[in-house]
Amino acid sequence: MDKKVELRVLNISNSQVQANAFALVLEEVEGNRQLPIIIGSIEAQAIAFKLKGLNTPRPFTHDLFVTFAEILRTNLDQVFIYKAHDGIFYSYLCFEKDGEGFRVDSRTSDAIALALRFGCPIYTTEEILELEGYDPGMEEEKEEPEQLDTLAILKEALAQAVKDENYELASTLRDEIKRKENEFQSF
């Protein structure tokens, strides 16, 4: 089996390639290589909310999943990105219950949102990192990675909350957007 490489979430930004999508960038824990993955807006919101420590009045689907796993005394031990093909990444959720391990196939964006909530490591193979990743230190012009585009994610989440008539969440999001905009204006 190919050597496992541990990754962590580096940032999320608007995708330059696909409209209404986001680029999730993972970075190897013991190195410089990065692995960009295009994800949808809902998963980007779930990941960004967790990274920023934002709480919602009602649980998101990923939060509900964690509660369900806790009730069943099942723990997510790790996420493993095991395959990449035509820009699509495939992952396993690796669980443990009563000393026995099992895995479940998952979209990588959902797997990472869950890994953040369970506090478990994210792994991929050396081969995937070599084929799909890059080392920003090896580029001719080293660019700073884009910062988490929280404001865009929050605004999209606000529009969805209003559309869903979830006014409690919309109010929370509106307040967070105002706070972020005030932070940007103070620079």
C-alpha positions in Angstrom: 0.0 0.0 0.0 1.1 3.5 -0.8 2.4 5.6 2.1 -0.2 7.7 3.9 0.3 11.4 4.1 -1.5 13.5 6.7 -3.2 16.7 5.6 -4.8 19.7 7.3 -7.2 22.3 5.9 -5.3 25.4 4.8 -8.0 27.6 3.4 -11.1 28.0 1.3 -11.6 30.5 -1.5 -13.9 31.2 -4.4 -13.0 28.9 -7.3 -11.4 30.6 -10.2 -12.3 27.6 -12.4 -16.0 26.9 -11.6 -18.9 29.3 -10.9 -20.7 28.8 -7.6 -17.9 26.5 -6.4 -15.1 26.9 -3.9 -11.5 25.7 -3.8 -10.6 23.9 -0.6 -6.9 23.7 -0.1 -5.4 21.0 2.0 -1.7 21.1 3.1 0.5 18.2 4.1 1.2 18.3 7.9 4.9 17.5 7.5 5.8 19.3 4.3 4.8 22.1 1.9 2.7 20.4 -0.7 -0.9 21.4 -1.1 -3.9 19.6 -2.5 -6.7 21.8 -4.0 -10.2 20.3 -4.2 -13.2 22.0 -5.8 -16.3 21.7 -3.6 -19.8 23.0 -3.6 -21.1 26.0 -1.7 -23.0 24.1 1.0 -20.0 22.0 1.9 -17.8 25.2 1.8 -20.2 26.8 4.3 -20.1 23.8 6.6 -16.3 23.8 6.6 -16.0 27.6 6.9 -18.5 27.7 9.8 -16.5 25.1 11.7 -13.1 26.7 11.0 -14.4 30.1 12.2 -16.1 28.6 15.2 -19.5 30.0 14.1 -22.6 28.4 15.8 -25.9 28.2 14.1 -29.3 28.1 15.9 -30.1 24.8 14.3 -27.6 22.0 13.5 -26.3 21.6 10.0 -26.5 18.1 8.5 -22.8 17.4 9.4 -23.5 18.4 13.1 -26.6 16.1 13.1 -24.4 13.3 11.8 -21.9 13.8 14.7 -24.8 13.7 17.2 -26.1 10.5 15.6 -22.7 8.9 15.7 -22.2 9.8 19.4 -25.6 8.3 20.3 -24.5 5.1 18.6 -21.1 5.2 20.3 -19.3 5.3 17.0 -16.2 7.3 16.4 -14.7 8.7 13.2 -11.0 7.8 13.5 -9.8 9.2 10.2 -10.7 10.4 6.7 -8.8 8.8 3.9 -8.7 10.3 0.4 -8.0 7.1 -1.5 -8.6 8.0 -5.2 -8.6 10.9 -7.6 -9.9 10.7 -11.1 -10.8 13.5 -13.6 -10.7 16.1 -10.8 -13.0 14.1 -8.5 -11.7 12.9 -5.2 -13.0 9.8 -3.4 -12.8 9.3 0.3 -13.5 6.8 3.1 -14.8 7.7 6.5 -13.0 5.2 8.8 -15.1 4.5 11.9 -14.6 2.5 15.0 -17.3 1.0 17.2 -16.8 -1.5 20.0 -13.2 -2.1 18.9 -14.2 -3.0 15.4 -13.3 -0.8 12.4 -15.3 -0.2 9.3 -15.3 2.3 6.5 -18.0 4.2 4.5 -17.5 5.8 1.1 -18.1 9.6 1.1 -17.7 12.7 -0.9 -14.4 14.3 0.1 -16.0 17.6 0.9 -18.5 15.9 3.4 -15.7 13.8 4.8 -13.5 16.9 5.6 -16.5 18.7 7.1 -17.0 15.7 9.4 -13.2 15.3 10.1 -13.3 18.9 11.4 -16.2 18.1 13.7 -14.8 14.9 15.0 -11.3 16.3 15.3 -9.8 13.4 13.4 -6.9 13.3 11.0 -7.2 13.5 7.2 -5.0 11.4 5.0 -4.2 10.7 1.4 -1.6 8.7 -0.5 1.8 9.9 -1.6 0.7 9.0 -5.2 -2.4 11.3 -5.1 -0.4 14.1 -3.6 2.3 13.7 -6.3 -0.3 13.6 -9.1 -2.9 16.1 -7.9 -1.0 18.4 -5.5 1.7 21.0 -5.9 4.4 22.6 -3.9 4.0 26.4 -3.7 7.7 26.7 -2.8 8.6 25.2 -6.2 6.7 27.8 -8.3 8.7 30.5 -10.0 6.7 33.3 -8.4 5.7 32.3 -5.0 2.2 33.6 -4.3 0.5 34.0 -1.0 -2.4 31.6 -0.7 -5.8 33.2 -0.9 -7.4 33.8 2.5 -10.6 32.2 3.5 -13.3 34.1 1.7 -15.6 34.0 4.7 -17.7 37.0 3.6 -18.7 35.5 0.3 -19.6 32.2 2.0 -21.6 34.0 4.7 -23.5 36.1 2.1 -24.4 32.9 0.2 -25.5 31.2 3.4 -27.6 34.3 4.2 -29.4 34.2 0.8 -30.1 30.5 1.3 -31.4 31.0 4.8 -33.8 33.8 3.6 -34.9 31.6 0.7 -35.6 28.7 3.2 -37.4 31.2 5.5 -35.0 30.3 8.3 -35.0 33.8 9.8 -33.3 32.9 13.0 -30.2 31.7 11.1 -30.5 34.6 8.6 -30.4 37.0 11.6 -27.2 35.4 13.0 -25.6 35.4 9.5 -26.5 39.1 8.9 -24.9 40.1 12.2 -21.7 38.1 11.4 -21.6 39.7 7.9 -21.8 43.2 9.5 -19.1 42.3 12.0 -16.8 41.1 9.1 -17.5 44.1 7.0 -16.6 46.4 9.9 -13.3 44.4 10.3 -12.4 44.9 6.6 -13.2 48.7 6.8 -10.9 49.1 9.8 -7.8 48.1 7.7 
